[in-house]
């Protein structure tokens, strides 16, 4: 005979298993995001600095191709979830996208903001040195936290607020400009410095808002994350194509859409497409602030690999101190003391 106590034990075990699975998925998605972000930064840097004959590939076209590849990959994933049945796939796409135009249109907002953000980052990198850009762009972690509190009513504990401060301090130390970088920065005019600074600041706010808005949509509806990414990629490809013809229309007419493409370029495109899906998984199983911590860790890894592999960076004691702060902040954010303190809400 099965008693109520036995049922309670079974339910408790099931809840523990679900919690463990959720935790494993969260940290697995974060680990993949760190790997993907680090690989993308290194390959993109190498592809943009590689000297070859002929025109360099247009970054705006690479963004569009990444969106199209993301759509194709998500359709394959929906097809798999539909038990590899084409009729079931067609029904899902029809019911979830075509029959819900208002739900689909909601994704135009974050998609448009992401496109604006990508363009602003190119403007920022054209006017700021890499160290200044990377330090300033980490403000997106703070803006994401503030938007999470205001839009999602997320409550952050004292340890989480403290970890955000430590993280910002650590990343600032890690990316502290060296003497050579400071000398190179003086070559830029004050006007270009201001343009670059404004571009990256606006990008920080747009990144925080769009990420939290997308998280809000994912958690308020029952649509799968793959369907949402198809919708996001659809609008992203449209906005991206508009950017191609607005910013690179002249070069496009001269040398074509695939000018300067090689194997390395396609690797960058694939990593970009994978990044969108990994970020969506992180938002689904974790949250945007943890995504920001994963990105910060990838910056440290990128710097280390640049030293040991690319050999274009010499770490200092300041770098190691900042790395320790960032790692400590990462663990502190996930720290949950048993006597839970009073959460503070901005």
Long-range contacts (C-beta under 8 A, 24 or more apart in sequence): 22-285, 25-281, 25-285, 26-282, 26-285, 26-286, 26-290, 29-278, 29-281, 29-282, 29-284, 29-285, 29-286, 30-282, 30-286, 30-290, 30-291, 30-293, 30-294, 32-278, 32-281, 33-275, 33-278, 33-279, 33-282, 33-291, 33-294, 33-295, 33-298, 34-294, 34-297, 34-298, 34-301, 36-271, 36-274, 36-275, 36-278, 37-275, 37-294, 37-295, 37-298, 38-298, 38-301, 38-302, 38-305, 39-271, 40-268, 40-271, 40-272, 40-275, 41-298, 41-299, 41-302, 42-302, 42-305, 42-306, 42-310, 43-264, 43-267, 43-268, 43-271, 44-268, 44-271, 46-264, 46-310, 47-264, 47-265, 47-267, 47-268, 50-264, 52-260, 52-262, 54-259, 54-260, 55-251, 55-255, 55-259, 55-260, 56-260, 57-258, 57-259, 57-260, 57-261, 57-262, 57-265, 58-244, 58-248, 58-251, 58-252, 58-257, 58-259, 58-260, 59-122, 60-240, 60-243, 60-244, 60-247, 60-248, 61-244, 61-248, 61-252, 61-257, 61-258, 62-265, 62-268, 62-269, 62-272, 63-115, 63-118, 63-240, 63-243, 63-272, 64-237, 64-240, 64-241, 64-244, 65-269, 66-269, 66-270, 66-272, 66-273, 66-276, 67-233, 67-236, 67-237, 67-240, 67-273, 67-276, 68-233, 68-237, 69-269, 69-270, 69-273, 70-229, 70-233, 70-236, 70-273, 70-276, 70-277, 71-229, 71-230, 71-233, 71-234, 71-237, 73-273, 73-277, 74-226, 74-227, 74-229, 74-230, 74-233, 74-277, 75-230, 77-226, 78-224, 78-226, 78-227, 78-230, 81-224, 81-226, 92-227, 93-227, 93-230, 96-223, 96-224, 96-227, 97-227, 97-230, 97-231, 103-221, 103-223, 103-231, 104-231, 104-234, 106-217, 107-214, 107-217, 107-228, 107-231, 107-232, 107-234, 107-235, 108-235, 109-210, 109-213, 110-210, 110-211, 110-213, 110-214, 110-217, 110-232, 111-232, 111-234, 111-235, 111-236, 111-239, 112-235, 112-239, 113-206, 113-209, 113-210, 113-213, 114-206, 114-210, 114-232, 114-236, 115-236, 115-239, 115-240, 115-243, 116-206, 117-203, 117-206, 117-207, 117-210, 119-243, 119-247, 120-199, 120-200, 120-202, 120-203, 120-206, 121-199, 121-200, 121-203, 123-195, 123-196, 123-199, 124-196, 124-197, 124-199, 124-200, 124-203, 125-196, 126-196, 127-188, 127-192, 127-193, 127-195, 127-196, 127-197, 127-199, 128-185, 128-188, 128-193, 128-196, 128-197, 128-200, 129-177, 129-181, 129-184, 129-185, 129-188, 130-181, 131-175, 131-176, 131-177, 131-178, 131-181, 132-177, 132-185, 132-196, 133-196, 133-200, 134-171, 134-175, 134-299, 135-171, 135-172, 135-175, 135-176, 136-197, 136-200, 136-201, 136-204, 137-200, 137-203, 137-204, 138-167, 138-168, 138-171, 138-172, 138-292, 138-296, 139-168, 139-201, 139-204, 140-203, 140-204, 140-207, 140-208, 140-292, 141-167, 141-168, 141-289, 141-292, 141-293, 141-295, 141-296, 142-168, 142-208, 143-204, 143-205, 143-207, 143-208, 143-209, 144-207, 144-208, 144-211, 144-212, 144-288, 144-289, 144-291, 144-292, 145-208, 145-289, 145-292, 146-208, 146-346, 147-208, 147-209, 147-211, 147-212, 148-212, 148-215, 148-287, 148-288, 148-289, 149-345, 149-346, 150-346, 151-212, 151-213, 151-216, 152-212, 152-215, 152-216, 152-219, 153-345, 154-287, 155-343, 155-344, 155-345, 156-343, 156-344, 156-345, 156-346, 157-340, 157-341, 157-343, 157-344, 158-341, 158-343, 158-344, 159-332, 159-333, 159-335, 159-337, 159-341, 160-289, 160-332, 160-333, 161-344, 162-332, 163-329, 163-330, 163-332, 163-333, 163-335, 164-289, 164-329, 164-333, 166-325, 166-326, 166-328, 166-329, 166-332, 167-292, 167-293, 167-296, 167-325, 167-326, 167-329, 167-330, 167-333, 169-322, 169-325, 170-296, 170-322, 170-323, 170-324, 170-325, 170-326, 170-327, 170-328, 170-329, 171-296, 171-299, 171-322, 171-326, 172-322, 173-318, 173-319, 173-321, 173-322, 173-325, 174-299, 174-300, 174-303, 174-319, 174-322, 174-323, 174-326, 175-299, 175-322, 176-316, 176-318, 176-319, 176-322, 178-314, 178-316, 208-288, 211-283, 211-288, 211-291, 212-288, 214-280, 214-283, 215-283, 215-287, 215-288, 218-280, 218-283, 218-284, 225-280, 225-281, 225-284, 228-280, 229-276, 229-277, 229-280, 232-276, 233-276, 289-333, 290-333, 290-334, 293-329, 293-330, 293-333, 296-326, 296-330, 297-326, 297-327, 297-330, 300-326
